[in-house]
């Protein structure tokens, strides 16, 4: 079981993650939606496509754009489409 933890809370937990470039991508249903806030941030990867972001909100503490996903992944990255990965201090335990 792989877990994403931030600010003392388990943000996501699943045995079905996909690792790409060292990042665990969790199925959306494995991520607690109570901790996610929409973000205006977007970035572009030439082979994965445009990433959208969520800000984490745990007990009123915000971690801006700490979760990302590809809503419309390019063909080579379809296996991670709409899965969520984390950074910016989120600990991945496996």
Phi, psi and omega in degrees: 000130178255136180233145171251123186235134174213138178055035177080005181242145174279114181276322182211151179207127181195152171263004182242064175258157176243126181263123177227125179052038177082000181254134175276124176258117182270146172299142182306322182290349178270355182259133180288111184293342179296338182265357185259134172235142178296148178234151177277353184290139173220146173224165182236134173242131183302328183255343180259328180112203182269124179267140171252160187232157170237145169267139176272138178231103181238115180053038177084355178265130184257141172236097188299128174050042183273353179230139179225159180204164179246100181293331179225074183292150174291164185309317182291346183244015182304332182291348176245006181304129178065010170273155187245132176242165186227157174203199177056052174091359176282126181270132176256121179250126177225000000 
